[in-house]
């Protein structure tokens, strides 16, 4: 399909220097350096490692994000659809998934290596930086469907109908119920912003969910999308992904026009 339409929705807010604290251990016959004799920077790092992360610092995150730019773009707007856009994504959502990469609960050889070096505060800072950036909108595919039960509809319309209204008969909830009518999600870690995301990346994730993938384990698992995606056809997945890519703020469109 050839993408050819962007979909503006009013009101949308578009949307790896690492801490390595020294381990101080004592064993029989070992000499322990008094804390007062430990260099000041090491004391500060040790203290930071023992603190719960606070809200992220976007400026600190920008410096830490330099290595992320090769795949995700310096401002989080990746140009390769293999890598998701991070711009406009919620801080806590990004921090949660960095933690999942680090723990191995979300398997990805590339991201696991980067995340292994990150502390919890690093993850929040990175999240804050990308959350402060604007996701660039993509385009939705408005090619007419030639055959099948959705024949005659524009390709993105199948996804649009599911996103906005779901399918009560089949037990499919509206995507907008969790991700918002404009695809902005919510500020917490559970429901990400979707608007403008590469359709290839979104479709791949939906198929992973449909195949039984659930990121996290035990009470930390997020099984909602697995249950929803199980009910979707290939055409519906691809159409939803296309529709989501075209979502963006009408205000951004007017600004670009000026």
Buried (B, 14 or more C-beta within 10 A) or exposed (E): BEBBBBBBBEEBBBBBEEBEBEEEEEEEEEEEEEEEEBEEEBBEBBEBBEEEBEEBBBEBBBEBBEEBEEBBBEBBBBEEBEBBBBBBBBBBBBBBBBBBBBBEBBEEEEBBEBBEBBBBBBBBBBBBBBBBBBBBBBBBBBBEBEEEEBEEBBBBBBBBBBBEEBBEEEEBBBBBEBBBBBBBBBEEBEBBBBBBBBBBBBBBBBBBBBEEBBBBEEEEEBEBBBBBBEBBEEBBBBBBBBBBBBBBBBBBEEEEEE
